């Protein structure tokens, strides 16, 4: 998988991050940094599809990254429609792909 | 209900500047912002700003953001974060959602400084994961340290598209193409030139036909458009990319003003739905003021001045400052703002095609069509001269409000004069000491130090370099022309990094002397 974390930046240097922690994406363990947006941790892990739309079942991911467009919403700790681009990551979070407004794939709804 | 002298919505450059001016004059001020951190978009701006000293030119955006926060802190401005203003009602009642609570506040005066939102364009596949806004790219790479993608296509050649393309490369992404449906580059030529010289191809009069991929972007097709923006069959070009970045303009976020009953207008010159207001931000409702992009799209430097104006005007409205003092203060700010609103890119010139500089020199056609000044065009600009020994070559070819170069040279080699938009000239009989301050201080990265003939058939070119890894002395590679194509062999003979250069490294390369006026970038091989 390509490296997506910026190790050292020519202007910003080495960016300070919180503690390295674990959370789950659809039940699988993923690592991220505490306090960064959930979406940033997913992006760094190469996970791009956050949800599928209710009517046409089309994939959606990060679009605006500032909490405005709601394309990146997911089911987080059982709550749907959480804007992952502005919600800080915590250890042990249960992050799930959102299908419509559910974490169950459409064929199981 | 909590009461404040002044409630400001938005803790970006204009909102914070307004808060500082008001608080300094004794007002009880609160600033609400929906974000987790203050500063608006300033902390994502890692390039050096334009303007003059009073506009904090050559200081990087995120540093200006920190200076503003410190200043706000010193004068006791209260900033409430994660606080979304959801309503602005009669008698200046402000309704704020903080966490799960909805709280009502009363302001004796209000400043709306909510900024702008990005515009979007639609095309088949535009909703695929991997199609992102330019702001999203900046947020991910500059705030969160995550690359937005590996191979990126940028749509939009305005300053945002140009600056973000450069930033993408700075964090290690490859920009495969810069595309715009317009027939001419929209942003500053110097921003375009620093992208083009690294080898990014520009496709003007082109736009996206479709984004490809099932679950995420895997490619993109663009095609040329005619003068009525219709695709020309047979001109399709395909790129394998994982990311498509959209930088197609901004629209004012003026909904709260409309809600409050301010008179509004649709004004394309100001970017869309904007409140009708005077030059200091007074809307049609007494005591409600505006500042920054919400009243017309410009940029952060002018937003900060507009914020200060609104802060002073609000203070006078409530009697915290006398009218005469306000007038004196405003006339100083007027001058500062006027300085920024000059030149080819001034709001008054929006949409106009300008063929000549203020000096009467033909504008480079290559620059507008391809993002770089042609080798056959560069000699006609006054910053480009020839001399024995090391001397500055200033490839500054458009009138933009910016003058740090003339202060940077302690030997007086560079002059812009009183008119901030004039092209820089090399002063006759001045002696360059090769200190490099001009190269590092040029926000447009348009100044080079050239020794055209070292006496051994070679020349040296010192260029600004803001990428990693930084080449080492002795490294061999290729000299790239202004168009980003390989023109000659090159070897690094000096690498300078000083605190005064503020992260702009100075790379000196040795090239065959016939390429002294052609090689403008170094690529290690």
Interface residues (C-beta under 8 A of the other chain):
Chain A: X2 X3 X4 X5 X6 X8 X9 X10 X11 X12 X15 X17 X36 X37 X40 X43 X44 X48 X49 X50 X58 X59 X60 X61 X62 X63 X64 X65 X66 X67 X68 X71 X85 X86 X88
Chain B: X34 X35 X36 X46 X60 X62 X117 X118 X127 X128 X129 X130 X131 X132 X133 X135 X136 X139 X140 X141 X142 X144 X145 X146 X147 X148 X150 X170 X171 X172 X214 X215 X216 X466 X467 X468 X470 X503
